[in-house]
Amino acid sequence: MFDIGLAEMAVIALVAVIVFGPDKLPDLARQAGRFIKQMKSFANATRDDLRNELGPEFSDLELRDLDPRTIVRKHIAEAMADDEDLRPRKELRPLAPGELPPYDADAT
């Protein structure tokens, strides 16, 4: 998610020890852990509330599904699966060497 490597983590830990001191660091780590746990429970409660409000057809709802990119991809994939016109036609063939492509006067 954050794409942080081992070297970056070591630098962050070193800066934290220098800024906060070794005495306060365990307490700050405990507070950070509690904060993350609280945010996770808040996100889970929000997801459950959304599932209950939206009804049984959204029982498999996940918060990452609310990302607009995911929604668009899902709807395009469903539309392509449902719409026969979007599937490639079998009667299409490659043009022979020197053959001109078809011309539609109404389309131009």
N, C-alpha and C positions, 0 to 999 in steps of 0.2 A: 504494500500500500504506500509506504513512505519511501521505499527503495533506499534504505540506509544500510550501509555495510558495516563491517566490524571496525574499520578504521574510524569512520564517522562516529560510531557509538563510543569508542575510546576517547575521542576528542570531547564529545559531549560530557562524558563522565568526568574527565579531567577538569573541564571548565566548571562543572557543578561542584566538585570538591573544592576548587579554588574560591568560587564565589560564595557558596553556602557554608563551607567548612565541613569536616568529617563528623562533627557532633550533630548537626541539624539534618544531614543527608538522609539517615534512616527514617526520620519523621516525615520529611518531604516525600520520600518514596511511598510511605504508607498512605499519606494524603492523596498522592497521585493515583495509587491503586484504588482507593475508595471512590475517587472522582470517576475513574474509568468504569468501575462496577456500577455506580449510580447512573452514568450515561447509558450503559448497556441495558440496564433495567428500564430506563425511560424509553429507549428505542423499542424494546420488546413490548412494553405496555402500549406505545403508540401503534405498533403494528397490529397488536391484538384488537385494539379499539377500531382501527380501520377495517379489519376483517369482520368484526361484529356489525359495524355500521353498513358496510357494503353488501353484505348478504352472503349466502352460501356459494354463489358462483365465483366469489373471490376468496375462497377458503385457503387457497394456496398462495396468497399474496405475500410477497417479500418486499421490504423497503427498497431494495435495489431495483425492483421492477418499476418503480416510479420515476426512474431516470428517463428523460424524454428520448434519448437515443435508443434505449431498450424498447420502449413502447413503439417507436417508429419501426424498428427492425422487426418486431413481432407482428405488427399489422401488415407490413409489406410482405413478410413471409406467408402470412395467412392469405392475403389477397392473391399472391402468386399461386398458391396451392389451390385456391378456390376458382380462380378465373382461368378458363380454358384459352382465352385469347392471348394471355401473357406467356403461355408455353410455346416453345419453338415449334413451328410447323414443319411437318415431315416433307411437304412437297417443295420446300426451298432447296435449291442446289447451288453450288458455286458456279460462277460465270465461266464459260469457256474462254480460252485466250482469244482476244479480239472482239468478244461479244459485248455489246453495249448493255448497260443496266436498263431495266424497264423505266419508262417515263410516264408519269401521271400528270396530265395537263391540269386537272382539277386541283391537285395538291400544291401547285406552285403559284 
